[in-house]
């Protein structure tokens, strides 16, 4: 959302002013979120997760819609501000309002509907010396849950190659990385198949 716009009537010195439509839309959305929370139609944790998803979509589509780096930064700042205000209302273990949880990169951490903080993992597919990178990733509560996701993904890929008549291709594996690039595990397709048979 562009917070400022240049005057185009040929008068003045190019001064900028707030975008009233964007500001009104932002207030409307934030008011709707708080209204849904107040009516118990939405939990605070679910609201935070929705805003975080919106921020991820904004980042992913910035180039496609022609956003400048400054516009993208401003948009993400506004979304993170909304997340921060919502996270403040999340109950901690002792029932008090929680502080603002931060990710390793300083961004607002994602939580799910049961108030469990989620981490983002990436699942790269290794075939011999070649690695097909996962640029989207997905959120999971811990390494164990991420490993289970890797097993499920490996099984799905095995089924796809079988349907395509390409055999099992069990020599492949899925590398599990955290958002900062740390490798936390690797699941060979063969192990995934054996784990599913148990």
One Martini backbone bead per residue (centre of mass of N, CA, C, O) as a GRO file, in nm:
protein
  198
    1UNK     BB    1   0.093   0.037   0.025
    2UNK     BB    2   0.057   0.368  -0.049
    3UNK     BB    3   0.105   0.641   0.160
    4UNK     BB    4   0.210   0.807  -0.087
    5UNK     BB    5   0.144   1.090  -0.318
    6UNK     BB    6   0.171   1.255  -0.602
    7UNK     BB    7   0.123   1.537  -0.755
    8UNK     BB    8  -0.070   1.595  -1.088
    9UNK     BB    9  -0.159   1.922  -1.139
   10UNK     BB   10   0.113   2.113  -1.162
   11UNK     BB   11   0.132   2.189  -0.866
   12UNK     BB   12   0.369   2.276  -0.684
   13UNK     BB   13   0.660   2.068  -0.542
   14UNK     BB   14   0.586   1.752  -0.505
   15UNK     BB   15   0.421   1.690  -0.281
   16UNK     BB   16   0.308   1.479  -0.025
   17UNK     BB   17   0.038   1.246   0.061
   18UNK     BB   18  -0.182   1.067   0.194
   19UNK     BB   19  -0.361   0.770   0.143
   20UNK     BB   20  -0.695   0.746   0.204
   21UNK     BB   21  -0.773   0.464   0.099
   22UNK     BB   22  -0.555   0.294   0.238
   23UNK     BB   23  -0.613   0.386   0.528
   24UNK     BB   24  -0.910   0.295   0.538
   25UNK     BB   25  -0.858  -0.005   0.475
   26UNK     BB   26  -0.679  -0.066   0.718
   27UNK     BB   27  -0.886   0.011   0.938
   28UNK     BB   28  -1.104  -0.188   0.852
   29UNK     BB   29  -0.947  -0.452   0.886
   30UNK     BB   30  -0.866  -0.413   1.183
   31UNK     BB   31  -1.159  -0.389   1.287
   32UNK     BB   32  -1.253  -0.669   1.193
   33UNK     BB   33  -1.059  -0.835   1.358
   34UNK     BB   34  -1.148  -0.730   1.637
   35UNK     BB   35  -1.446  -0.813   1.601
   36UNK     BB   36  -1.396  -1.122   1.573
   37UNK     BB   37  -1.262  -1.153   1.847
   38UNK     BB   38  -1.495  -1.037   2.026
   39UNK     BB   39  -1.701  -1.273   1.896
   40UNK     BB   40  -1.529  -1.549   1.875
   41UNK     BB   41  -1.453  -1.607   1.556
   42UNK     BB   42  -1.154  -1.526   1.652
   43UNK     BB   43  -0.842  -1.569   1.729
   44UNK     BB   44  -0.550  -1.426   1.795
   45UNK     BB   45  -0.373  -1.639   1.659
   46UNK     BB   46  -0.523  -1.639   1.388
   47UNK     BB   47  -0.479  -1.341   1.324
   48UNK     BB   48  -0.171  -1.348   1.314
   49UNK     BB   49  -0.151  -1.557   1.087
   50UNK     BB   50  -0.294  -1.389   0.870
   51UNK     BB   51  -0.096  -1.149   0.868
   52UNK     BB   52   0.156  -1.317   0.798
   53UNK     BB   53   0.054  -1.418   0.527
   54UNK     BB   54   0.023  -1.139   0.401
   55UNK     BB   55   0.326  -1.073   0.415
   56UNK     BB   56   0.423  -1.309   0.234
   57UNK     BB   57   0.259  -1.231  -0.016
   58UNK     BB   58   0.381  -0.952  -0.052
   59UNK     BB   59   0.670  -1.049  -0.102
   60UNK     BB   60   0.604  -1.247  -0.348
   61UNK     BB   61   0.444  -0.995  -0.526
   62UNK     BB   62   0.610  -0.731  -0.561
   63UNK     BB   63   0.729  -0.762  -0.851
   64UNK     BB   64   0.459  -0.808  -1.008
   65UNK     BB   65   0.334  -0.510  -0.906
   66UNK     BB   66   0.581  -0.292  -0.879
   67UNK     BB   67   0.727  -0.261  -0.620
   68UNK     BB   68   0.909  -0.089  -0.422
   69UNK     BB   69   1.116  -0.113  -0.160
   70UNK     BB   70   0.967   0.108   0.003
   71UNK     BB   71   0.681  -0.006  -0.022
   72UNK     BB   72   0.736  -0.282   0.099
   73UNK     BB   73   0.840  -0.186   0.372
   74UNK     BB   74   0.583  -0.035   0.457
   75UNK     BB   75   0.387  -0.274   0.442
   76UNK     BB   76   0.537  -0.461   0.646
   77UNK     BB   77   0.530  -0.264   0.880
   78UNK     BB   78   0.221  -0.253   0.911
   79UNK     BB   79   0.175  -0.558   0.953
   80UNK     BB   80   0.366  -0.587   1.201
   81UNK     BB   81   0.206  -0.388   1.379
   82UNK     BB   82  -0.048  -0.559   1.393
   83UNK     BB   83   0.081  -0.811   1.511
   84UNK     BB   84   0.191  -0.679   1.768
   85UNK     BB   85  -0.088  -0.592   1.884
   86UNK     BB   86  -0.197  -0.886   1.899
   87UNK     BB   87   0.029  -1.036   2.059
   88UNK     BB   88  -0.011  -0.878   2.327
   89UNK     BB   89  -0.291  -1.059   2.379
   90UNK     BB   90  -0.142  -1.304   2.433
   91UNK     BB   91  -0.123  -1.568   2.629
   92UNK     BB   92   0.057  -1.696   2.866
   93UNK     BB   93   0.131  -1.941   3.087
   94UNK     BB   94   0.028  -1.728   3.333
   95UNK     BB   95  -0.202  -1.535   3.171
   96UNK     BB   96  -0.044  -1.324   3.052
   97UNK     BB   97   0.064  -1.105   2.856
   98UNK     BB   98   0.254  -1.103   2.590
   99UNK     BB   99   0.518  -1.063   2.428
  100UNK     BB  100   0.701  -0.995   2.146
  101UNK     BB  101   0.771  -1.220   1.925
  102UNK     BB  102   1.080  -1.318   1.773
  103UNK     BB  103   1.261  -1.382   1.524
  104UNK     BB  104   1.576  -1.425   1.398
  105UNK     BB  105   1.502  -1.162   1.195
  106UNK     BB  106   1.277  -0.976   1.367
  107UNK     BB  107   1.022  -1.103   1.310
  108UNK     BB  108   0.721  -1.207   1.344
  109UNK     BB  109   0.596  -1.469   1.487
  110UNK     BB  110   0.441  -1.767   1.435
  111UNK     BB  111   0.108  -1.878   1.512
  112UNK     BB  112  -0.127  -2.087   1.613
  113UNK     BB  113  -0.444  -2.179   1.741
  114UNK     BB  114  -0.258  -2.293   2.012
  115UNK     BB  115  -0.004  -2.093   2.060
  116UNK     BB  116   0.212  -2.210   1.868
  117UNK     BB  117   0.518  -2.168   1.767
  118UNK     BB  118   0.649  -2.112   1.445
  119UNK     BB  119   0.854  -2.250   1.192
  120UNK     BB  120   1.052  -2.220   0.910
  121UNK     BB  121   1.067  -2.451   0.637
  122UNK     BB  122   1.281  -2.631   0.404
  123UNK     BB  123   1.239  -2.855   0.101
  124UNK     BB  124   1.493  -3.019  -0.047
  125UNK     BB  125   1.581  -3.187  -0.350
  126UNK     BB  126   1.786  -3.472  -0.386
  127UNK     BB  127   1.975  -3.561  -0.696
  128UNK     BB  128   2.248  -3.640  -0.622
  129UNK     BB  129   2.410  -3.335  -0.711
  130UNK     BB  130   2.122  -3.229  -0.716
  131UNK     BB  131   1.922  -2.930  -0.620
  132UNK     BB  132   1.588  -2.863  -0.534
  133UNK     BB  133   1.447  -2.576  -0.441
  134UNK     BB  134   1.270  -2.434  -0.167
  135UNK     BB  135   1.102  -2.110  -0.162
  136UNK     BB  136   0.851  -2.130   0.042
  137UNK     BB  137   0.766  -2.323   0.247
  138UNK     BB  138   0.689  -2.408   0.602
  139UNK     BB  139   0.506  -2.438   0.902
  140UNK     BB  140   0.647  -2.549   1.225
  141UNK     BB  141   0.701  -2.635   1.561
  142UNK     BB  142   0.930  -2.857   1.471
  143UNK     BB  143   1.153  -3.090   1.364
  144UNK     BB  144   0.959  -3.332   1.373
  145UNK     BB  145   0.737  -3.207   1.194
  146UNK     BB  146   0.924  -3.157   0.952
  147UNK     BB  147   0.997  -3.453   0.903
  148UNK     BB  148   0.709  -3.548   0.843
  149UNK     BB  149   0.678  -3.367   0.596
  150UNK     BB  150   0.909  -3.501   0.437
  151UNK     BB  151   0.787  -3.782   0.425
  152UNK     BB  152   0.522  -3.705   0.281
  153UNK     BB  153   0.663  -3.578   0.033
  154UNK     BB  154   0.817  -3.830  -0.059
  155UNK     BB  155   0.570  -4.009  -0.106
  156UNK     BB  156   0.441  -3.825  -0.319
  157UNK     BB  157   0.680  -3.838  -0.523
  158UNK     BB  158   0.677  -4.143  -0.564
  159UNK     BB  159   0.389  -4.156  -0.678
  160UNK     BB  160   0.442  -3.970  -0.921
  161UNK     BB  161   0.667  -4.144  -1.058
  162UNK     BB  162   0.497  -4.398  -1.091
  163UNK     BB  163   0.270  -4.270  -1.268
  164UNK     BB  164   0.504  -4.182  -1.486
  165UNK     BB  165   0.703  -4.439  -1.519
  166UNK     BB  166   0.996  -4.385  -1.327
  167UNK     BB  167   0.980  -4.512  -1.071
  168UNK     BB  168   1.102  -4.472  -0.748
  169UNK     BB  169   1.366  -4.312  -0.681
  170UNK     BB  170   1.528  -4.374  -0.385
  171UNK     BB  171   1.794  -4.184  -0.411
  172UNK     BB  172   1.645  -3.970  -0.296
  173UNK     BB  173   1.607  -3.651  -0.109
  174UNK     BB  174   1.529  -3.453   0.189
  175UNK     BB  175   1.607  -3.131   0.283
  176UNK     BB  176   1.627  -2.967   0.601
  177UNK     BB  177   1.555  -2.621   0.653
  178UNK     BB  178   1.593  -2.334   0.788
  179UNK     BB  179   1.562  -1.995   0.746
  180UNK     BB  180   1.894  -1.964   0.798
  181UNK     BB  181   2.011  -2.249   0.651
  182UNK     BB  182   1.987  -2.479   0.846
  183UNK     BB  183   2.061  -2.809   0.877
  184UNK     BB  184   1.826  -3.067   1.034
  185UNK     BB  185   1.790  -3.273   0.783
  186UNK     BB  186   1.744  -3.607   0.621
  187UNK     BB  187   1.525  -3.776   0.373
  188UNK     BB  188   1.512  -4.063   0.245
  189UNK     BB  189   1.299  -4.224   0.046
  190UNK     BB  190   1.338  -4.506   0.164
  191UNK     BB  191   1.270  -4.426   0.459
  192UNK     BB  192   0.984  -4.323   0.399
  193UNK     BB  193   0.868  -4.590   0.302
  194UNK     BB  194   0.930  -4.755   0.560
  195UNK     BB  195   0.771  -4.569   0.757
  196UNK     BB  196   0.489  -4.619   0.620
  197UNK     BB  197   0.483  -4.943   0.669
  198UNK     BB  198   0.463  -4.940   0.996
   0.00000   0.00000   0.00000
